[in-house]
Structure formats: C-alpha cells, structure tokens
Amino acid sequence: MNTAMNYLTVLFVFALLAAPSLYGIAHDRRIDRQLRQAGQARRDVERLSRRTEFTTVA
C-alpha cells in the first residue's frame, strides 16, 4: 500500500509540473495554425488579384 501511494504521489507531482508546459505547447500550436491559415488566405487573395490584373482589358 505504501508503494502504491508513493507511486501515485510521484505521478501527481509530475502532472502538476508538466501541465503548464503541455498547455503552453497546445496554445503555441493553435497560434501557429492560425498564422498559417492567415498566410494562406493572404496568398490566395494576392494570387486572385494578380490574375484579375492580367485578365482585365484596359
């Protein structure tokens, strides 16, 4: 019983120490995904505007 309690205590302390880091990693990945999507949208708009510049007749 004492060994099991020690094991659970170590796991609990590890979880307390690792939780903020794991939360930060998830937050950073979400921001990276949003930046990637914004960059892709910007490239799509630029590509469309370039197409219209070359296809319009002056």
N, C-alpha and C positions, 0 to 999 in steps of 0.2 A: 504494500500500500504506500509506503514512504517513497519508493522508487517511482511509482506512477505519479505521485503528487509532485515530485521533483521534475519529472519529465514534462508535465503539464505547465509547471511554473516557467520552465525554460521556453516552452513554446509560446506562452503568453507574453513573456518579455520580448521574445523575438518578434512577435506580431506587433507589439507596441512600437518597437524600434523600426520595423520595416514599413508600417502602414503609411507614414507621411511620405516616404520615398516613393512607394508604389502609387500613391495618389498624385504626386508631382509628375511622375512619368506618364500617367494617363492624361493628365492635364496638358503636358507638353505635346503629346501625340495628337490630341484633339486640336490644339492650336496649329500644329504643323499641317494637319489635314485641311483646316480652314484656309490657311495661307496657300496651300497647293490648289485648292478649288478656286480661290480668288484669282490666282495667277493664270489658271487655265481659262477662266471666264474672260480675263483681260486679253489673253492671246486670241481667243475666239472672236472677240469684238474687233481687235486690230486686224485680224485676217479678213473679216467681213467688210470692214471699212476699206481695206486695200482693194478687195475685189470690186466694190462699187466704184472706187476711183478709176479703175482701169476699164470698167464696162460702161460707164456713162459716156454719152456722146456730148461733146462740147459744142 
